[in-house]
Amino acid sequence: MLCDVMLSARQCETWLTLDELARLTHYPPASISAQLRHLRKPEYGGFVVEKQPREVGAVLRGEDFGTMWEYQIKRAIRRN
């Protein structure tokens, strides 16, 4: 399910945070993080999992909040 959601988001050029993925899939964020790591493995598709800090408004930039990361996947280019 996570792979399908991530591929759909990629088609829309959308990046998603762990919390957004949790709301969409009903899996906990820790499980999603582990599943994203698995998607990098050849037996689970060998996807490239991209990660970047999300731009947030000035109100949320306090040290208490830390960096909010967002993710996107793409198919790896196979070289023979």
C-alpha positions as CSV (number, residue, x, y, z in Angstrom):
1,M,0.0,0.0,0.0
2,L,2.8,2.4,0.9
3,C,4.5,1.9,-2.4
4,D,1.3,2.6,-4.3
5,V,0.7,5.8,-2.3
6,M,4.3,7.0,-2.9
7,L,4.2,6.2,-6.6
8,S,0.9,8.1,-6.9
9,A,2.4,11.1,-5.1
10,R,5.4,11.0,-7.4
11,Q,3.1,11.2,-10.4
12,C,1.6,14.4,-8.9
13,E,5.1,15.7,-8.0
14,T,4.0,15.7,-4.3
15,W,6.4,15.1,-1.4
16,L,4.9,13.5,1.8
17,T,5.9,13.6,5.5
18,L,5.7,10.5,7.7
19,D,2.7,12.0,9.4
20,E,0.9,12.5,6.1
21,L,1.7,9.0,5.0
22,A,0.4,7.7,8.4
23,R,-2.9,9.5,7.8
24,L,-3.2,8.1,4.2
25,T,-2.1,4.5,5.0
26,H,-3.2,4.1,8.7
27,Y,0.3,2.7,9.5
28,P,2.3,4.3,12.3
29,P,5.2,6.6,11.3
30,A,7.8,4.3,12.6
31,S,6.5,1.5,10.5
32,I,6.4,3.7,7.4
33,S,10.0,4.7,8.0
34,A,11.0,1.0,8.1
35,Q,8.9,0.3,4.9
36,L,10.6,3.2,3.1
37,R,14.0,1.6,4.0
38,H,12.7,-1.8,2.6
39,L,11.7,-0.1,-0.7
40,R,15.4,0.6,-1.4
41,K,16.2,-3.1,-1.4
42,P,16.2,-4.9,-4.8
43,E,13.7,-7.5,-3.6
44,Y,11.2,-4.7,-2.8
45,G,11.6,-2.8,-6.0
46,G,15.0,-1.1,-5.5
47,F,13.5,2.4,-5.4
48,V,15.4,5.6,-4.8
49,V,13.9,7.1,-1.7
50,E,14.5,10.9,-1.8
51,K,14.3,13.0,1.4
52,Q,14.3,16.7,1.9
53,P,13.5,19.2,4.6
54,R,10.0,20.6,4.3
55,E,9.7,24.4,4.1
56,V,7.7,25.6,7.1
57,G,6.3,28.9,8.1
58,A,8.2,31.1,10.6
59,V,5.9,30.1,13.5
60,L,7.0,26.4,13.3
61,R,10.8,27.2,13.0
62,G,11.4,27.0,16.8
63,E,14.1,24.6,18.1
64,D,11.4,22.5,19.8
65,F,10.0,21.3,16.5
66,G,13.2,20.2,14.7
67,T,13.3,19.5,11.0
68,M,10.3,18.1,9.3
69,W,11.3,15.7,6.5
70,E,9.3,14.8,3.4
71,Y,9.8,11.9,1.1
72,Q,9.3,10.9,-2.5
73,I,10.3,7.7,-4.4
74,K,11.3,7.0,-7.9
75,R,12.3,3.9,-9.8
76,A,16.0,3.3,-10.0
77,I,17.6,3.3,-13.4
78,R,18.9,-0.2,-14.1
79,R,22.4,-0.3,-15.7
80,N,23.5,-3.5,-17.4
